[in-house]
């Protein structure tokens, strides 16, 4: 297992260069699956006998992976797929709100506080980078790469009366709709949308769990079903079966290109659900009918 980190508050462009260097150093000549991760959590790379590697993670790291795959093409490894988990592909309205509320004069104080965190660091430009308008430009400049498979997940969370996520959740809800406290379902969808994780906030997706909330939910008969390890193992299983083991999905040989693509996506969603039957209780099909394939 390789554990590495990127500057938490730097832009995905700068962070992708750090990620490229680390992968190139450790896994030259390999094929990799990139799974975007939260800026303050370390990507985990799992080695397999077939010499393919999988990275597990979520959030802004998904943008790092997309930038690396599209733009940093002089690399000694091959990217097989990009999977993003609650990644703000279309930005987050909370980033716009936060910048206007804090203002440039107070931003240095905010960054100094973030530097105190265990995985802090960076130049603070991520906040401006994640605005809705800037991410529109990012998407125009960062098209998907032919031959690379793109998958995505979203999450929804309803904060309690006294909850650290109440402020950002309300801002995003008003502008974009259901969200995990920072990233909306609308923004999280990219490539083949595999499903929505219910009742999980943005940091719980990587195991930053509020123990008190989990215990209270259990007492109230609303146990939080989401288990990060189970979820990420399910993703690894999905990639092994769908990307590595099924070069040609059923239905590819007949029908129009649109029909073949939809058949493939349905098969991918079914395979992922099967991998998480192990964890299907925390999955929802919310939004699948709204989003078929890529919406850029």
BELMOGI-V938575 format. One record per residue. RES is the residue in one small letter. SS is DSSP state (h for helix, s for strand, l for the rest). PHI is phi in degrees with one decimal (none if undefined). PSI is psi in radians with two decimals (999 if undefined). Layout:
# BELMOGI-V938575
res->[RES | RES]
ss->[SS | SS]
phi->[PHI | PHI]
psi->[PSI | PSI]
This chain:
# BELMOGI-V938575
res->[x | x | x | x | x | x | x | x | x | x | x | x | x | x | x | x | x | x | x | x | x | x | x | x | x | x | x | x | x | x | x | x | x | x | x | x | x | x | x | x | x | x | x | x | x | x | x | x | x | x | x | x | x | x | x | x | x | x | x | x | x | x | x | x | x | x | x | x | x | x | x | x | x | x | x | x | x | x | x | x | x | x | x | x | x | x | x | x | x | x | x | x | x | x | x | x | x | x | x | x | x | x | x | x | x | x | x | x | x | x | x | x | x | x | x | x | x | x | x | x | x | x | x | x | x | x | x | x | x | x | x | x | x | x | x | x | x | x | x | x | x | x | x | x | x | x | x | x | x | x | x | x | x | x | x | x | x | x | x | x | x | x | x | x | x | x | x | x | x | x | x | x | x | x | x | x | x | x | x | x | x | x | x | x | x | x | x | x | x | x | x | x | x | x | x | x | x | x | x | x | x | x | x | x | x | x | x | x | x | x | x | x | x | x | x | x | x | x | x | x | x | x | x | x | x | x | x | x | x | x | x | x | x | x | x | x | x | x | x | x | x | x | x | x | x | x | x | x | x | x | x | x | x | x | x | x | x | x | x | x | x | x | x | x | x | x | x | x | x | x | x | x | x | x | x | x | x | x | x | x | x | x | x | x | x | x | x | x | x | x | x | x | x | x | x | x]
ss->[l | s | s | s | l | l | l | l | l | l | l | h | h | h | h | h | h | h | h | h | h | h | h | h | h | h | l | l | l | l | s | s | s | s | s | l | l | l | l | l | l | l | s | s | s | s | s | l | l | l | l | s | s | s | s | s | l | l | l | l | h | h | h | h | h | h | h | h | h | h | h | l | l | l | l | l | l | s | s | s | s | s | s | s | s | l | l | l | l | l | l | l | h | h | h | h | h | h | h | h | h | h | h | h | h | h | h | h | h | h | h | h | h | h | l | l | l | l | l | l | l | l | l | l | l | h | h | h | h | l | l | h | h | h | h | h | h | h | h | h | h | l | l | l | l | l | l | l | s | s | s | s | s | s | s | s | l | l | l | l | l | l | l | l | l | h | h | h | h | h | h | h | h | h | h | h | l | l | s | l | l | l | l | s | h | h | h | h | l | l | l | s | s | s | s | s | s | s | l | l | l | l | l | h | h | h | l | l | l | l | h | h | h | h | h | h | h | h | h | l | l | l | l | l | l | l | l | h | h | h | h | h | h | h | h | h | h | h | h | h | h | h | h | h | l | l | l | l | l | l | l | l | l | l | l | l | h | h | h | h | h | h | h | h | h | h | h | h | h | h | h | h | h | h | h | l | l | l | l | h | h | h | s | s | l | l | l | l | l | l | l | l | l | l | l | l]
phi->[none | -98.8 | -115.5 | -138.9 | -141.7 | -123.6 | -58.8 | -59.6 | -109.8 | -82.7 | -75.7 | -57.2 | -64.6 | -71.5 | -66.5 | -62.6 | -65.1 | -65.3 | -63.6 | -58.7 | -61.5 | -68.0 | -64.6 | -62.5 | -70.5 | -94.4 | -126.7 | -65.8 | 78.8 | -99.1 | -105.4 | -128.4 | -106.4 | -101.7 | -126.1 | -60.8 | -125.0 | -64.2 | -61.3 | -106.5 | -128.5 | -83.2 | -63.8 | -107.9 | -110.2 | -106.1 | -84.7 | -129.2 | -62.3 | -80.7 | 68.6 | -99.9 | -118.3 | -128.1 | -105.4 | -112.4 | 176.3 | -162.7 | 72.3 | -61.6 | -59.6 | -63.7 | -72.5 | -56.6 | -65.0 | -65.3 | -64.8 | -58.5 | -65.6 | -83.3 | -108.1 | -94.8 | -85.3 | -86.0 | -138.5 | -90.7 | -143.9 | -108.9 | -93.1 | -89.0 | -156.2 | -127.1 | -116.8 | -116.7 | -125.7 | 50.8 | -91.4 | -80.4 | -60.6 | -109.7 | 80.8 | -131.3 | -62.6 | -69.7 | -62.9 | -61.4 | -64.1 | -62.6 | -62.7 | -70.7 | -78.4 | -72.2 | 79.0 | -62.3 | -67.3 | -95.5 | -59.6 | -57.2 | -67.1 | -63.0 | -65.1 | -65.3 | -69.8 | -64.4 | -66.2 | -77.9 | -70.6 | -54.3 | -115.8 | -77.6 | 109.1 | 120.7 | -100.3 | 83.1 | -76.1 | -63.0 | -61.0 | -68.8 | -63.6 | -89.4 | -68.4 | -59.9 | -67.7 | -66.3 | -70.4 | -62.4 | -67.7 | -57.5 | -66.8 | -64.5 | -88.6 | -128.7 | -70.6 | -64.8 | -97.0 | -61.4 | 93.6 | -101.1 | -88.9 | -118.4 | -129.2 | -150.6 | -131.3 | -126.0 | -146.6 | -129.5 | -150.3 | -111.3 | -67.6 | -77.2 | -61.8 | -116.2 | -152.0 | -63.0 | -91.7 | -61.9 | -64.1 | -62.5 | -61.0 | -66.8 | -64.6 | -68.4 | -59.7 | -64.6 | -90.5 | -127.8 | 101.0 | -50.8 | -157.1 | -100.4 | 111.7 | -141.4 | -120.3 | -82.1 | -60.7 | -58.2 | -78.4 | -78.0 | -79.7 | -155.3 | 66.2 | -81.9 | -82.3 | -91.6 | 154.7 | -114.8 | -92.2 | -94.7 | 68.4 | -126.0 | -85.1 | -60.2 | -84.8 | -65.2 | -61.1 | -114.4 | 91.5 | -80.9 | -94.2 | -84.0 | -57.7 | -63.3 | -64.5 | -62.4 | -67.4 | -63.8 | -62.0 | -65.7 | -61.8 | -82.9 | 77.0 | -123.2 | -56.2 | -77.0 | -81.4 | -65.3 | -125.4 | -53.9 | -62.3 | -60.9 | -62.8 | -69.5 | -64.5 | -63.3 | -64.1 | -60.4 | -64.9 | -60.5 | -65.1 | -64.1 | -83.9 | -85.6 | -87.3 | -84.3 | -101.4 | -132.1 | -60.7 | -128.3 | -72.6 | -55.7 | 95.8 | -68.1 | -85.5 | -139.1 | 89.0 | -70.6 | -61.4 | -64.5 | -65.7 | -64.3 | -64.4 | -68.1 | -61.6 | -63.4 | -64.3 | -61.8 | -65.0 | -66.1 | -65.3 | -65.6 | -65.2 | -66.9 | -61.5 | -67.0 | -62.1 | -100.9 | -69.1 | -24.5 | -160.8 | -63.9 | -68.4 | -102.4 | -99.4 | -132.9 | -92.9 | -53.3 | 90.6 | -64.3 | -71.5 | -83.5 | -133.8 | -112.7 | 75.5 | -89.9 | -126.8 | -106.2]
psi->[2.15 | 2.20 | 2.21 | 3.01 | 2.78 | 2.79 | 2.14 | -0.72 | 0.23 | 2.99 | 2.74 | -0.50 | -0.80 | -0.69 | -0.63 | -0.60 | -0.69 | -0.76 | -0.73 | -0.79 | -0.73 | -0.80 | -0.73 | -0.63 | -0.70 | -0.60 | 0.88 | 2.46 | 0.10 | 2.94 | 2.40 | 2.63 | 2.21 | 2.25 | 1.98 | 2.42 | 2.80 | 2.48 | -0.39 | 0.33 | 2.54 | 2.33 | 2.42 | 2.18 | 2.15 | 2.19 | 2.48 | 2.76 | -0.47 | 0.11 | 0.27 | 2.58 | 2.62 | 2.34 | 2.38 | 2.28 | -2.89 | 3.06 | -2.30 | -0.39 | -0.43 | -0.59 | -0.65 | -0.81 | -0.72 | -0.75 | -0.77 | -0.82 | -0.70 | -0.71 | -0.56 | 1.21 | -0.25 | 1.39 | 2.64 | 0.43 | 2.83 | 2.34 | 2.11 | -0.68 | 2.78 | 2.10 | 2.21 | 2.49 | 1.93 | 0.82 | 2.35 | 1.23 | -0.54 | 0.40 | 3.12 | 2.22 | -0.34 | -0.53 | -0.77 | -0.80 | -0.76 | -0.79 | -0.73 | -0.52 | -0.82 | -0.80 | 2.70 | -0.54 | -0.59 | -0.12 | -0.72 | -0.63 | -0.69 | -0.78 | -0.63 | -0.58 | -0.72 | -0.54 | -0.33 | -0.29 | 2.67 | -0.67 | 0.68 | -2.85 | 2.74 | 3.04 | 0.03 | 0.02 | -0.13 | -0.62 | -0.82 | -0.61 | -0.58 | 0.18 | 2.76 | -0.78 | -0.73 | -0.64 | -0.46 | -0.76 | -0.70 | -0.78 | -0.62 | -0.61 | -0.17 | 1.24 | 2.76 | 2.66 | 2.27 | 2.35 | -0.21 | 2.32 | 2.40 | 2.23 | 2.74 | 2.74 | 2.64 | 3.03 | 2.66 | 2.58 | 2.38 | 1.83 | 2.64 | -3.07 | -0.74 | 1.78 | 2.35 | -0.34 | -0.04 | -0.76 | -1.03 | -0.62 | -0.76 | -0.64 | -0.84 | -0.67 | -0.75 | -0.67 | -0.61 | -0.27 | -2.79 | 2.43 | 3.04 | 0.22 | -0.34 | -0.66 | 2.26 | 2.82 | -0.69 | -0.73 | -0.47 | -0.32 | 2.20 | 2.37 | -2.44 | 2.01 | 2.07 | -0.33 | 3.02 | 2.30 | 2.18 | 2.42 | 0.50 | 2.18 | 3.08 | -0.68 | -0.47 | -0.36 | -0.41 | 0.25 | 0.13 | 1.43 | 2.37 | 1.74 | -0.68 | -0.71 | -0.75 | -0.73 | -0.75 | -0.71 | -0.67 | -0.74 | -0.69 | 0.08 | 0.34 | 0.96 | 2.36 | 2.01 | -0.37 | 2.25 | 1.93 | -0.78 | -0.76 | -0.74 | -0.87 | -0.58 | -0.64 | -0.67 | -0.77 | -0.72 | -0.72 | -0.79 | -0.67 | -0.67 | -0.76 | -0.77 | -0.84 | -0.56 | -0.17 | 1.33 | -0.56 | 1.89 | 2.71 | 2.40 | -0.13 | -0.35 | -0.21 | 2.81 | 3.00 | 2.89 | -0.66 | -0.74 | -0.70 | -0.72 | -0.73 | -0.68 | -0.72 | -0.77 | -0.70 | -0.71 | -0.67 | -0.72 | -0.70 | -0.70 | -0.68 | -0.73 | -0.65 | -0.71 | -0.56 | 0.36 | -0.53 | -0.44 | 0.38 | -0.32 | -0.36 | 0.15 | 2.62 | 2.67 | 0.24 | 2.24 | -0.20 | -0.65 | -0.35 | -0.43 | 1.85 | 2.01 | -2.59 | 2.34 | 2.04 | 999]
